[in-house]
Amino acid sequence: MDSCQLIRKKTKMELVHFNQKQLAARWHLSEACLERWRSEGIGPKFMKLKGCVLYGQVDIEAYEESCLATSTKTPTAQASAG
């Protein structure tokens, strides 16, 4: 294996997606809550393919990161969006 193949193999990113049901289970929310969030522009980025809503794991983790707080006085992305 040459060095270019090795670099490509190491940097190849596997894209993982969650459907609405899977994300609702991950966050212990109802699917209706996620539907409302999408209509209000809250939550992680999503895509819609042939009527199916999918969330990229990268986008889910970015949203989770944006919601982290170190104090109750620190506003989070979710609090400021809603």
N, CA, C and O of each residue as an XYZ file, in Angstrom:
328
protein
N       0.859     -1.185      0.000
C       0.000      0.000      0.000
C       0.898      1.239      0.000
O       1.766      1.374      0.863
N       0.697      2.140     -0.960
C       1.528      3.348     -0.980
C       1.004      4.373      0.024
O      -0.081      4.211      0.583
N       1.784      5.425      0.244
C       1.438      6.405      1.285
C       0.122      7.137      0.989
O      -0.612      7.477      1.917
N      -0.185      7.383     -0.293
C      -1.439      8.069     -0.630
C      -2.642      7.214     -0.264
O      -3.628      7.726      0.265
N      -2.572      5.922     -0.538
C      -3.676      5.035     -0.182
C      -3.853      4.986      1.323
O      -4.980      4.963      1.817
N      -2.739      4.969      2.062
C      -2.795      4.911      3.517
C      -3.446      6.174      4.072
O      -4.269      6.095      4.984
N      -3.089      7.328      3.536
C      -3.674      8.597      3.999
C      -5.169      8.602      3.718
O      -5.960      8.982      4.582
N      -5.564      8.184      2.519
C      -6.988      8.157      2.181
C      -7.748      7.215      3.106
O      -8.868      7.510      3.522
N      -7.136      6.090      3.420
C      -7.801      5.128      4.293
C      -7.961      5.699      5.694
O      -9.005      5.505      6.316
N      -6.967      6.390      6.197
C      -7.023      6.964      7.543
C      -7.987      8.134      7.615
O      -8.625      8.339      8.647
N      -8.109      8.908      6.540
C      -8.943     10.104      6.580
C     -10.353      9.864      6.048
O     -11.194     10.762      6.097
N     -10.617      8.665      5.542
C     -11.956      8.384      5.031
C     -12.954      8.489      6.176
O     -12.827      7.814      7.197
N     -13.943      9.346      5.985
C     -14.923      9.572      7.032
C     -16.210      8.828      6.681
O     -16.779      9.016      5.605
N     -16.647      8.004      7.584
C     -17.897      7.294      7.372
C     -19.036      8.172      7.868
O     -19.070      8.553      9.039
N     -19.964      8.491      6.981
C     -21.091      9.329      7.358
C     -22.181      8.471      7.995
O     -22.611      7.466      7.429
N     -22.613      8.881      9.165
C     -23.663      8.171      9.886
C     -24.849      9.113     10.029
O     -24.685     10.286     10.363
N     -26.038      8.592      9.776
C     -27.258      9.385      9.893
C     -28.242      8.712     10.835
O     -28.286      7.486     10.936
N     -29.021      9.521     11.516
C     -30.072      9.055     12.407
C     -31.403      9.474     11.815
O     -31.519     10.574     11.274
N     -32.404      8.620     11.907
C     -33.736      9.071     11.528
C     -34.385      9.720     12.745
O     -33.802      9.737     13.829
N     -35.569     10.242     12.569
C     -36.244     10.966     13.645
C     -36.457     10.081     14.874
O     -36.259     10.527     16.004
N     -36.853      8.850     14.656
C     -37.113      7.930     15.766
C     -35.834      7.659     16.564
O     -35.862      7.634     17.794
N     -34.724      7.459     15.866
C     -33.454      7.185     16.532
C     -32.971      8.388     17.337
O     -32.470      8.230     18.450
N     -33.120      9.595     16.775
C     -32.690     10.785     17.508
C     -33.583     11.033     18.713
O     -33.101     11.417     19.779
N     -34.877     10.816     18.550
C     -35.803     10.980     19.675
C     -35.415     10.025     20.813
O     -35.454     10.407     21.982
N     -35.046      8.803     20.476
C     -34.624      7.831     21.491
C     -33.305      8.255     22.131
O     -33.133      8.116     23.342
N     -32.376      8.767     21.334
C     -31.074      9.205     21.863
C     -31.255     10.305     22.902
O     -30.587     10.309     23.936
N     -32.162     11.236     22.620
C     -32.356     12.390     23.498
C     -33.536     12.226     24.454
O     -33.839     13.144     25.216
N     -34.201     11.084     24.428
C     -35.360     10.833     25.296
C     -36.436     11.909     25.099
O     -36.984     12.450     26.059
N     -36.718     12.199     23.825
C     -37.749     13.166     23.444
C     -38.796     12.448     22.601
O     -38.553     11.350     22.100
N     -39.941     13.059     22.451
C     -40.939     12.505     21.537
C     -40.574     12.921     20.107
O     -39.894     13.922     19.887
N     -41.036     12.140     19.167
C     -40.836     12.506     17.764
C     -41.571     13.809     17.444
O     -41.115     14.601     16.619
N     -42.703     14.021     18.100
C     -43.467     15.256     17.891
C     -42.653     16.477     18.305
O     -42.748     17.535     17.684
N     -41.855     16.323     19.353
C     -41.000     17.432     19.798
C     -39.993     17.786     18.704
O     -39.786     18.963     18.408
N     -39.372     16.778     18.107
C     -38.415     17.035     17.022
C     -39.113     17.665     15.817
O     -38.549     18.537     15.158
N     -40.333     17.227     15.531
C     -41.093     17.819     14.425
C     -41.367     19.297     14.688
O     -41.253     20.128     13.787
N     -41.728     19.615     15.929
C     -41.988     21.015     16.296
C     -40.703     21.826     16.194
O     -40.707     22.941     15.674
N     -39.601     21.265     16.693
C     -38.320     21.967     16.615
C     -37.965     22.293     15.167
O     -37.510     23.397     14.872
N     -38.175     21.327     14.255
C     -37.844     21.581     12.853
C     -38.689     22.719     12.312
O     -38.179     23.578     11.593
N     -39.964     22.743     12.644
C     -40.833     23.808     12.124
C     -40.470     25.170     12.705
O     -40.716     26.200     12.079
N     -39.882     25.176     13.906
C     -39.481     26.426     14.562
C     -38.020     26.783     14.316
O     -37.552     27.822     14.779
N     -37.295     25.929     13.590
C     -35.894     26.204     13.302
C     -34.966     25.945     14.479
O     -33.896     26.545     14.575
N     -35.376     25.051     15.373
C     -34.577     24.701     16.549
C     -33.952     23.333     16.304
O     -34.499     22.521     15.557
N     -32.818     23.079     16.927
C     -32.209     21.754     16.850
C     -31.136     21.666     15.791
O     -30.761     22.665     15.178
N     -30.647     20.457     15.583
C     -29.561     20.267     14.616
C     -30.058     20.384     13.180
O     -31.253     20.268     12.909
N     -29.123     20.614     12.273
C     -29.448     20.632     10.853
C     -29.972     19.253     10.468
O     -29.603     18.248     11.075
N     -30.825     19.214      9.465
C     -31.386     17.950      9.001
C     -31.521     17.990      7.497
O     -31.436     19.051      6.880
N     -31.733     16.829      6.915
C     -32.007     16.757      5.483
C     -33.259     15.929      5.281
O     -33.610     15.090      6.111
N     -33.914     16.174      4.187
C     -35.119     15.431      3.864
C     -34.906     14.782      2.506
O     -34.740     15.472      1.500
N     -34.910     13.454      2.481
C     -34.731     12.707      1.243
C     -35.951     11.832      1.014
O     -36.248     10.941      1.810
N     -36.648     12.089     -0.071
C     -37.846     11.325     -0.416
C     -38.824     11.243      0.755
O     -39.408     10.190      1.007
N     -38.996     12.341      1.458
C     -39.946     12.400      2.559
C     -39.413     11.910      3.892
O     -40.109     11.998      4.903
N     -38.194     11.395      3.913
C     -37.597     10.902      5.163
C     -36.653     11.960      5.728
O     -35.814     12.500      5.007
N     -36.792     12.249      7.007
C     -35.931     13.211      7.678
C     -34.734     12.467      8.248
O     -34.886     11.453      8.928
N     -33.542     12.981      7.965
C     -32.307     12.388      8.472
C     -31.446     13.465      9.106
O     -31.374     14.595      8.623
N     -30.799     13.093     10.193
C     -29.871     13.976     10.896
C     -28.484     13.362     10.825
O     -28.311     12.189     11.158
N     -27.501     14.127     10.398
C     -26.128     13.646     10.378
C     -25.564     13.593     11.793
O     -25.808     14.491     12.600
N     -24.812     12.542     12.086
C     -24.222     12.417     13.418
C     -23.332     13.616     13.732
O     -23.302     14.089     14.868
N     -22.618     14.099     12.744
C     -21.747     15.269     12.931
C     -22.588     16.479     13.349
O     -22.184     17.238     14.230
N     -23.746     16.661     12.724
C     -24.619     17.783     13.057
C     -25.256     17.618     14.435
O     -25.428     18.595     15.164
N     -25.602     16.388     14.787
C     -26.158     16.107     16.112
C     -25.127     16.446     17.182
O     -25.436     17.121     18.164
N     -23.901     15.972     16.983
C     -22.844     16.216     17.970
C     -22.487     17.690     18.057
O     -22.176     18.184     19.141
N     -22.524     18.405     16.934
C     -22.264     19.849     16.948
C     -23.348     20.572     17.741
O     -23.052     21.486     18.510
N     -24.598     20.167     17.556
C     -25.697     20.790     18.299
C     -25.570     20.489     19.791
O     -25.756     21.372     20.627
N     -25.254     19.244     20.116
C     -25.062     18.875     21.520
C     -23.950     19.714     22.148
O     -24.073     20.182     23.280
N     -22.872     19.894     21.402
C     -21.743     20.706     21.885
C     -22.183     22.147     22.126
O     -21.758     22.776     23.095
N     -23.041     22.672     21.238
C     -23.494     24.059     21.386
C     -24.410     24.238     22.600
O     -24.607     25.357     23.072
N     -24.963     23.143     23.097
C     -25.875     23.209     24.246
C     -25.159     23.019     25.584
O     -25.773     23.142     26.644
N     -23.867     22.720     25.532
C     -23.128     22.533     26.782
C     -23.027     23.842     27.542
O     -22.870     24.907     26.945
N     -23.117     23.760     28.857
C     -23.005     24.952     29.709
C     -22.184     24.597     30.937
O     -22.134     23.438     31.350
N     -21.548     25.593     31.512
C     -20.771     25.383     32.727
C     -21.480     25.951     33.949
O     -21.037     25.754     35.080
N     -22.573     26.650     33.718
C     -23.308     27.266     34.810
C     -24.745     27.490     34.375
O     -25.030     27.552     33.179
N     -25.631     27.608     35.313
C     -27.026     27.897     34.960
C     -27.190     29.333     34.479
O     -28.226     29.683     33.913
N     -26.181     30.164     34.697
C     -26.225     31.559     34.237
C     -25.749     31.699     32.791
O     -25.909     32.757     32.183
N     -25.156     30.617     32.235
C     -24.654     30.652     30.882
C     -25.776     30.267     29.915
O     -26.308     29.160     29.990
N     -26.135     31.182     29.005
C     -27.195     30.821     28.049
C     -26.696     29.748     27.087
O     -25.540     29.782     26.664
N     -27.560     28.795     26.740
C     -27.215     27.774     25.757
C     -27.889     28.105     24.454
O     -28.769     28.964     24.403
N     -27.479     27.423     23.389
C     -28.076     27.650     22.059
C     -29.564     27.338     22.094
O     -30.363     28.042     21.476
N     -29.936     26.293     22.809
C     -31.343     25.894     22.868
C     -32.160     26.954     23.592
O     -33.257     27.294     23.151
N     -31.639     27.481     24.702
C     -32.381     28.490     25.479
C     -32.531     29.779     24.674
O     -33.586     30.412     24.706
N     -31.481     30.168     23.956
C     -31.559     31.413     23.212
C     -32.400     31.275     21.957
O     -32.907     32.271     21.441
N     -32.561     30.029     21.447
C     -33.371     29.817     20.252
C     -34.843     29.688     20.570
O     -35.680     29.929     19.700
N     -35.179     29.320     21.773
C     -36.575     29.045     22.054
C     -37.177     30.069     22.916
O     -38.360     29.979     23.247
